Amino acid sequence: MVFRSVLLSALVAVTAPAAHADNGKPKEYRLDDVVVTGTRQPAQLRNLSRNTAVIRDDDIDLVKPGHVAESLNRVSGMNIHRGNGQEHLTAIRSPVLTGGAGAGSFLYLQDGVPLRAAGFGNVNGLFEAHTEQAGSIEVVRGPGSALYGSNAVHGMINVLSRAPSKAREIDLGLGVGPHGLRSGKVSYGDSLGAHGVRLDLLGTHDGGYRDNSGFEQSKATFRHDVAVAADSLKTVASAQKLDQETAGFVVGVDAYKDGSLNRTNPNPDAFRNAESARLSSRWDHDMDAGMQLSLTPYVRHTDMEFLMHFLPSQALEENGHDSVGLLAAMYLELGGGHQLILGTDVEYTEGFLKEFQSIPTVFSYVQGLHYDYEVDAIVAAPFVHGEFQLSPDFRLTAGLRFEYTEYDYRNNADNVTVGRFQRIADRTDRFEIFTPKLGATYHLGEAVSLYGNISRGARAPQTTDLYRLQLNQNIGEIEAEKLDSAELGLRGDRFGASFDLSGYFMKKRNFFFRDVDGFNVVNGRTRHVGVEAALGYEFSEDFDISANVTYARHTYDFDNDVASTANSTEAIQKGDDVDSAPRTIGNVRLGWNILGDARAELEWVHMGKYYMDASNTRDYDGHDIFNLRARWDINDRFSLDGRITNLFDTEYAERADFFFGTERYFPGEKRYFHLGATARF
């Protein structure tokens, strides 16, 4: 009720006439903003037929995120559940998804290149991105354009590196916080003639809020830009390494409120070690007659091992893959505001996975080797995307993508079933997917535009879903997941306010997930309906407010019985809410610019009630958290920043879950302080 009241107040505030004629531009959305994700080329926000949210560098600099959720949960329709350390689970116009669905339903990119190969996703994939020193982050909610394929189902996140500076600059940043938290940042930029470079380095040590839960992580990104005559080249190299001790769930009803439990770690042996590296180079060549050729070759490497503390097996998983790929596109300006993009994405990947349980057998989780296999994957995806200016105010967008995926699987263990784990013989699987797109934009004057689209998002199954089979599952029965989406939105700048209001309806089939018994379900169907609002208003040059709010229903669209008698009460019925799907999410920020040299921000983070189980019998009440942060530019060369997280010391859960008849939680951290300083040379 409190959330609805404040939301109504925010709506009244942003739609009221401006009190000051000289208000600055709104904070949230500006129609003349330029974004790059939709077509991999700069485009004005006002001309896009789908939503795109932008987290700018000044927002990143103010938030100083220690975890990617701190930045991305400021976007409407986003709900990232923070796990332990750098782990997370993502929701974009969806419930919080786990397993293959969590790994494969969202496309994570850095400078337009996927962080991981299609079919080899990671539910925690965003910890591999260098978000802490990004130039900006763009978020598309719902299926992407025809330029994007597998994993761009529920949404996509594109982390854009900082561009080289025009003159030499060196930034050194230090931060300290609770439980031994220390971080250091270095950023170097310079240009000489046609060449520009940027180097960003990050190192973090955190002793951990809970027992045996610390981590160390390092990240590096190097960028080189050069432009000569008709050619430009942008080369980006990035790498990260994570060494983490992982704290598991605390177990029991409302265990996150129990002071004797919420800082303990029931899984002191759990860990996650991961490393990844990527290299890409985009070449753009301007040709005659309004044509431009764009080629982006890339290579990537990932390697990870972790203890599966969230399953009774407590098994050790090792996985990794190496890829080489090419993003190719021809841009044709047809005159009259019309544009055509023809392209092809190709990728080859070699990956592996091993799973071994060292503890004694637990139920059907048998001690010993579970899986040991390799997969070679080929993806080829031609596409066409067209934009047509049918009148000065009306722009039509249409696209079509065909994606061919081939997996060549080789089993390195015996072809037998061990407990619940089914090891299958060598095989090859192929998937062919068409994803059509249609959208339009209509300008209601200079300051407001109406947009809408209907589109399909689809993905080939994750390799783990195909080849890490469970008992009683049929070989080769998994089909490509498909999601059909319709969206209508209104964005603009009016009366000193900025706004982006959107509504959507989506239906998904062939949803793959694990039921309460831990067995795979291959034919799930879900329904998703929601409204989102991003609002910004400047009361004066000193005070402003921003609000990002969401109301959504994510429901099962099929019935599913459960095999075991012990879990029979968790059968799924059509119309039930999907677990981990709050109906209300909100982030409201009140900003204060102090004497032009400092900025303070009070942030309210709202999480609505959600069900912890598929049968909707147990729920988490939700929470409201307040954060206070500030930055002071003492002069051109030195600045200080600080924040108080969980200002009112609220007891809450970052994630609440129900598994094998027990409530379990990741406790939220109690109130803590963080201080930082930055020197510029």
C-alpha positions, 0 to 999 in steps of 0.5 A, a space after each residue: 500500500 505504501 508503495 502504491 501511494 508513493 508511486 501515485 505521488 511520483 506520477 503526479 509530480 512528473 506530470 505536473 507543469 514545471 515550476 521553473 522555466 529554466 529546468 535542465 533536461 530530464 534525467 531518465 529519457 531524452 529523445 535525442 539520446 543516441 544508443 547503439 544496441 538496436 542496430 549496432 550503429 548510433 541511432 536516436 532514441 526517438 526513432 526506435 520502435 522498442 524500448 531501450 534504457 541507458 545507464 550513463 557514465 555519471 550514474 555509474 560514477 555516482 553509484 560506484 557499484 560493487 555488484 552489478 545489481 546496484 546499477 541494473 535494478 535502477 531500470 524498469 522491468 529489471 530484477 536481479 537477485 543478488 547471490 553470494 559474492 558476485 553471483 546473481 540471477 536475472 529477471 528481465 520482463 520475467 520471473 527470476 530464472 535459474 538453470 538453463 533458462 537463466 543462462 539462455 534467456 538473456 543476452 549479455 554483451 560487451 561492446 556488441 559482442 556476446 560474453 558467452 557462446 550461444 548454448 554455453 551460458 552462465 546464470 551468473 554471466 554478468 560478473 564477467 562484464 566490466 560494468 564498474 568502469 563502463 562508459 554506459 550500459 544499454 538494456 533492451 527489455 523483451 526480444 531484441 531486433 533481427 540483429 540478435 538471436 539466441 539468448 535475446 529472448 526476455 532481454 539483453 544487456 550491452 555493456 559499452 566500454 569507455 571511449 578514449 579521451 581526447 587528451 591524456 587523463 589518468 584516474 586513480 580510485 580507492 574504496 574501503 568498506 566493511 568486512 575488509 572490503 577494498 577496491 582499486 581502480 585505474 583508468 588511463 586515456 589518451 589520443 594522438 592523431 587518429 589514434 585513441 586508447 583507453 585502459 581500465 583496471 579494477 581490483 576488489 577484495 571482500 572478506 565477506 558479510 557471512 562466514 567463509 564468503 570472501 572473494 577477490 576479483 580483477 578486471 581489465 579492459 583495453 580499447 584502441 580506436 583509429 579513424 582514417 578517411 573512410 575507415 574506422 577500427 575499434 579494438 577491445 580486449 578484456 579479461 576477468 578473474 574471480 576467486 570466491 568462497 561461496 556462502 549457501 542458503 540459510 535454511 528455515 522459516 524466516 531464517 534471514 531474520 535470525 541473528 544466529 543464522 543470517 551470517 553463517 554459512 552452511 556450505 563452508 566448502 563451497 567456492 567458485 573460480 572463474 576466468 574469461 577473456 575476449 578480443 574483438 575488433 570492429 572495422 567499419 568501411 564507408 563505401 559509395 552510394 550510402 553503403 557501409 560495411 561492418 565486420 567484427 571478428 572476435 575470440 573468447 575463452 571461459 573457464 569455471 569450476 564451482 561447488 553446486 551448493 544449491 543441490 543435495 549432491 554438492 557436486 563439483 562442476 567444471 566447464 569452459 569453452 573457446 569460441 571464434 566468431 564474426 559479426 558481419 553487416 552491410 548498411 544501405 542508406 536508400 534515401 528518403 530516410 529509408 535504411 536496409 541492413 543485411 548481415 550474417 553472424 557466424 560462430 564456432 565453439 568448443 566446450 566441455 563439462 564435468 560433474 563429480 560428486 564426492 560426498 556419499 550418495 543422497 537419495 538418487 544423487 549418486 557418489 562419483 562421476 555424473 557427467 563428462 562430455 564435450 560439445 562442438 557448436 556451429 551457429 550461422 544466422 543471416 538476417 535482414 532489418 529494414 527501416 522505412 520513413 513513410 511520412 515525416 512522423 511515421 517510421 516502420 521497422 521490419 526484420 527477419 532472422 534465421 538461425 541454424 545451430 548444430 551441436 556435436 556432442 561426445 560423451 567421455 564416460 560410459 553410456 549408462 544411467 547412474 542414479 538420476 543422471 543419464 549419460 547418453 551416447 554421442 550424437 548431433 543435434 540441429 535447430 533451425 529458428 526463424 524470428 520475425 520482427 515488426 515495429 513502428 514509431 509515430 512522433 506526436 510532435 517534437 517532444 513525444 513519440 509513440 512506439 510499438 512492436 510485435 516480435 518473436 524471441 527464440 533460442 536453441 537449448 542450452 547444451 547443459 539442458 540437452 546433454 545433462 539429462 535426468 532419469 526418465 527423460 527422453 533423448 532429443 525431446 527438447 525443442 527450441 524455446 519460443 516467446 511471442 511478444 507485443 509491446 506498446 509504449 510512449 516516451 517523451 519530454 514534456 512539462 520539464 519531465 521525461 518519461 517512458 511508459 510501456 506495456 507488454 504481453 508475451 507468451 512462451 512455449 517449450 520452457 525448460 526447467 526443473 520441477 520441485 523433485 529436481 527433474 527436467 520439464 521440457 514442455 513448459 508454457 508461461 504468460 507474461 503481462 506488465 506495465 513499466 514506467 521510467 520517470 524523471 523530473 527536475 524541481 529546480 537546478 538543485 533537486 530532481 526525482 527519478 522513478 522506475 516502477 513495474 507492475 507485472 504478472 508472470 504465470 504458468 500457462 499449463 498444468 504439471 503434476 509432480 511424481 513424488 508423494 512428498 512434493 505432491 502439493 507442489 503441482 503446477 496449475 495453469 494461472 499460478 504465479 511463477 515462483 520468484 516473480 514479484 508483481 511490483 518492483 520499484 526504484 525511486 531516487 531523490 537527487 540533490 545537487 549541492 553548490 554545483 560541486 557535490 551531489 547526494 542521492 536518497 534511493 528507495 528500492 522496493 521489492 514486492 511480495 512473491 511466491 517461493 514455490 511453484 504451487 503458490 503456498 509459500 511466499 516472501 513478503 518483499 522488502 523496502 530498502 533505502 540507500 544514501 550516497 554522495 559524491 563531492 568534487 573538491 576540485 578538478 583533480 580530487 573527489 570523495 564519495 560515500 554511501 550508506 547501504 540499507 540505511 534503516 538496517 532492515 532485515 531482508 532476503 536478497 533471494 527467497 526460495 523453497 526447495 525439497 520442503 524447506 524455506 531457504 534464503 540469501 540474507 541481505 546485508 545489514 547497514 554498512 558504510 563505504 568510502 572512496 576517493 578519486 584522484 585525476 592527473 
